[in-house]
Amino acid sequence: MLQLHIGNKNYSSWSMRPWVLLRQSGIAFEEVMHRFDSFAPGSGFKHSLEAISPTGKVPVLVDDGLAIWDTLAIAEYLAEQYPQHALWPQDRAARAQARSVCAEMHSGFTALRSACPMNIEASLPDTGALHWRDNAALRADVARLEQMWTALLQQHGGPLLFGAFSIADAFFAPVCMRLHSYQLPVSPKAAAYVERVRALPSVQQWMDEALAEQDFLDFEEPYRLQR
């Protein structure tokens, strides 16, 4: 069986992507959680991953001894191994679009990532409002998300970015968590997409298990003491 090595569900946006992709698609896998204690060399987290991945990061997918790291590589591997699940859109042009927006998410939106780290348990509307007021790059990132999502939903007829669930929706699931936690202002169409993603059974399960962790990590909580 596939093994997916992940970090804490409340915080690990990178882990969330392949986990949601696998669970929503019905592909069986074993979850192996590596608790965040520190990202420093020699930490328990790093030590537990040393024999699995050369990067010492999560997520890592292991298939019969083969380790695949990086979320894009994992997604492509799963799409090749399980073509019956149509993880990318069937249409060639739509598939190219989906790969493009996933790559953009993978390497971009740095202001949103930095200002609003994923924290599913937290409700941080006041922090979100301050960042929205003061951070022009954050506002630009959210404007780009809205432009992208609106165009794709209109082009492909919704309810998800390419009609049916795909890798693209898994990649944007952590963004939906951020928009919700920080209550960043978005258009009604974007807000509706966020809620549709949050309602996916796989996303619901991830959120439920994130809330059940109750594992406070101060280095992942830049805003909690401000509440």
C-alpha positions as CSV (number, residue, x, y, z in Angstrom):
1,M,0.0,0.0,0.0
2,L,1.1,3.6,-0.6
3,Q,2.4,5.5,2.4
4,L,2.0,9.2,2.7
5,H,4.3,10.9,5.2
6,I,2.8,14.2,6.5
7,G,3.1,16.8,9.2
8,N,0.6,18.2,11.7
9,K,-2.7,18.6,9.9
10,N,-3.5,21.9,11.6
11,Y,-0.5,23.6,10.1
12,S,0.9,21.6,7.2
13,S,-0.5,23.0,4.0
14,W,1.9,21.1,1.8
15,S,0.8,17.8,3.4
16,M,-2.8,18.6,2.9
17,R,-2.6,18.7,-0.9
18,P,-1.7,15.0,-1.6
19,W,-3.7,13.8,1.4
20,V,-6.9,15.4,0.1
21,L,-6.1,14.2,-3.5
22,L,-5.7,10.6,-2.4
23,R,-8.7,10.6,0.0
24,Q,-11.1,12.4,-2.3
25,S,-10.1,10.1,-5.2
26,G,-10.6,6.9,-3.2
27,I,-7.0,5.8,-3.5
28,A,-6.0,3.6,-0.6
29,F,-2.9,4.7,1.4
30,E,-1.4,4.5,4.9
31,E,-0.8,7.8,6.7
32,V,2.4,8.3,8.6
33,M,2.4,11.5,10.7
34,H,5.7,13.2,11.7
35,R,5.0,15.7,14.5
36,F,6.5,19.1,14.0
37,D,8.8,19.8,16.9
38,S,11.4,21.9,15.1
39,F,12.7,22.3,11.6
40,A,16.3,22.6,12.8
41,P,18.8,19.9,11.9
42,G,18.8,17.2,14.5
43,S,15.2,17.8,15.5
44,G,12.9,14.8,16.0
45,F,11.0,15.8,12.9
46,K,14.1,15.9,10.8
47,H,15.5,12.7,12.3
48,S,12.3,10.8,11.5
49,L,12.5,11.8,7.9
50,E,16.2,11.3,7.3
51,A,15.7,7.7,6.1
52,I,12.8,8.6,3.9
53,S,13.5,11.8,2.0
54,P,16.7,13.6,1.1
55,T,15.0,16.9,1.7
56,G,13.8,16.2,5.3
57,K,10.5,17.7,4.5
58,V,6.9,16.6,4.2
59,P,5.0,15.4,2.3
60,V,6.7,12.3,1.0
61,L,4.9,9.5,-0.9
62,V,6.4,6.0,-0.7
63,D,5.4,3.3,-3.1
64,D,7.1,-0.1,-2.8
65,G,10.3,1.6,-1.5
66,L,10.3,4.4,-4.0
67,A,10.1,7.8,-2.3
68,I,8.5,10.8,-4.2
69,W,8.8,14.2,-2.6
70,D,7.4,17.6,-3.6
71,T,3.7,18.0,-4.1
72,L,3.8,18.4,-7.8
73,A,5.9,15.3,-8.3
74,I,3.5,13.3,-6.1
75,A,0.5,14.6,-8.0
76,E,2.1,13.6,-11.4
77,Y,3.1,10.2,-10.1
78,L,-0.4,9.5,-8.8
79,A,-1.9,10.7,-12.1
80,E,0.3,8.3,-14.0
81,Q,-0.2,5.3,-11.7
82,Y,-4.0,5.7,-11.4
83,P,-5.2,7.0,-14.8
84,Q,-8.7,5.6,-14.0
85,H,-9.2,8.3,-11.4
86,A,-8.7,11.2,-14.0
87,L,-6.8,13.3,-11.5
88,W,-6.0,15.7,-14.3
89,P,-8.8,16.9,-16.6
90,Q,-9.3,14.6,-19.6
91,D,-9.2,17.4,-22.2
92,R,-5.7,18.3,-23.3
93,A,-6.2,22.1,-23.1
94,A,-7.9,21.9,-19.7
95,R,-5.1,19.6,-18.5
96,A,-2.5,22.2,-19.6
97,Q,-4.5,24.9,-17.7
98,A,-4.7,22.8,-14.6
99,R,-1.0,22.1,-14.6
100,S,-0.3,25.8,-15.1
101,V,-2.4,27.0,-12.2
102,C,-1.0,24.2,-9.9
103,A,2.5,25.3,-10.8
104,E,1.6,28.9,-10.2
105,M,0.2,28.0,-6.7
106,H,3.3,25.8,-6.0
107,S,5.8,28.6,-6.7
108,G,3.7,31.8,-6.1
109,F,1.4,33.6,-3.8
110,T,4.3,34.2,-1.4
111,A,2.7,37.2,0.3
112,L,-0.4,35.2,1.2
113,R,1.7,32.3,2.4
114,S,3.9,34.5,4.6
115,A,1.2,36.7,6.1
116,C,-1.4,34.0,6.6
117,P,0.1,30.7,7.5
118,M,-2.4,27.8,7.5
119,N,-3.9,27.3,10.9
120,I,-7.2,25.5,10.7
121,E,-8.0,25.7,14.4
122,A,-7.6,29.4,14.7
123,S,-10.0,32.2,13.8
124,L,-8.0,35.3,13.0
125,P,-10.3,37.9,11.4
126,D,-8.6,40.9,13.2
127,T,-5.2,39.7,12.0
128,G,-6.5,39.3,8.5
129,A,-8.0,42.8,8.5
130,L,-4.7,44.3,9.6
131,H,-2.8,42.5,6.9
132,W,-5.4,43.4,4.3
133,R,-5.0,47.0,5.2
134,D,-1.2,47.1,5.3
135,N,-0.1,44.5,2.8
136,A,-0.5,45.4,-0.9
137,A,1.2,42.2,-2.0
138,L,-1.4,40.2,-0.1
139,R,-4.2,42.0,-1.7
140,A,-2.6,41.4,-5.1
141,D,-2.3,37.7,-4.4
142,V,-6.0,37.5,-3.5
143,A,-7.0,39.5,-6.5
144,R,-5.1,37.0,-8.7
145,L,-6.8,34.1,-7.0
146,E,-10.2,35.6,-7.6
147,Q,-9.4,36.3,-11.3
148,M,-8.1,32.7,-11.8
149,W,-11.0,31.0,-10.0
150,T,-13.7,33.1,-11.6
151,A,-12.4,32.5,-15.1
152,L,-12.0,28.7,-14.6
153,L,-15.3,28.2,-12.9
154,Q,-17.0,30.1,-15.7
155,Q,-15.1,28.3,-18.5
156,H,-15.6,24.8,-17.1
157,G,-19.0,25.2,-15.6
158,G,-18.1,24.5,-12.0
159,P,-18.8,23.6,-9.2
160,L,-15.0,23.0,-9.0
161,L,-12.2,24.6,-11.0
162,F,-12.3,22.1,-13.9
163,G,-15.9,20.9,-13.4
164,A,-15.2,17.7,-11.4
165,F,-12.6,17.3,-8.6
166,S,-9.0,17.4,-9.8
167,I,-5.5,18.0,-8.6
168,A,-6.1,21.7,-9.0
169,D,-8.8,21.7,-6.2
170,A,-6.5,19.7,-3.9
171,F,-3.7,22.3,-4.5
172,F,-6.0,25.2,-3.6
173,A,-7.6,23.5,-0.6
174,P,-5.0,25.0,1.8
175,V,-5.6,28.5,0.3
176,C,-9.3,28.0,1.1
177,M,-8.3,27.3,4.7
178,R,-6.3,30.5,4.8
179,L,-9.1,32.7,3.3
180,H,-11.5,31.2,5.9
181,S,-9.3,31.5,9.0
182,Y,-8.2,35.1,8.3
183,Q,-11.6,36.1,6.8
184,L,-10.0,37.8,3.9
185,P,-12.5,39.7,1.7
186,V,-13.3,37.9,-1.5
187,S,-16.1,38.1,-4.1
188,P,-19.3,36.0,-3.6
189,K,-18.1,33.6,-6.4
190,A,-14.8,33.1,-4.7
191,A,-16.4,32.7,-1.3
192,A,-18.8,30.1,-2.7
193,Y,-15.9,28.1,-4.2
194,V,-14.1,28.2,-0.8
195,E,-17.1,26.7,0.9
196,R,-17.6,24.1,-1.8
197,V,-14.0,23.0,-1.2
198,R,-14.4,23.0,2.5
199,A,-17.5,20.8,2.1
200,L,-15.6,18.1,0.2
201,P,-15.6,14.9,2.3
202,S,-11.8,14.6,2.2
203,V,-11.4,18.3,3.3
204,Q,-14.0,17.8,6.0
205,Q,-12.1,14.8,7.3
206,W,-8.8,16.7,7.2
207,M,-10.3,19.6,9.1
208,D,-11.9,17.4,11.7
209,E,-8.6,15.6,12.4
210,A,-6.7,18.9,12.5
211,L,-9.1,20.1,15.2
212,A,-8.7,16.9,17.1
213,E,-4.9,17.2,17.3
214,Q,-4.9,19.9,20.0
215,D,-1.2,20.2,19.5
216,F,-0.1,23.8,20.1
217,L,3.2,24.6,18.5
218,D,4.4,28.1,19.4
219,F,6.7,28.4,16.4
220,E,3.7,27.8,14.1
221,E,1.6,30.4,16.0
222,P,2.8,33.9,15.2
223,Y,-0.6,35.4,16.1
224,R,-2.1,33.3,18.9
225,L,-0.6,35.4,21.7
226,Q,-2.0,38.5,20.1
227,R,-5.6,37.3,20.5
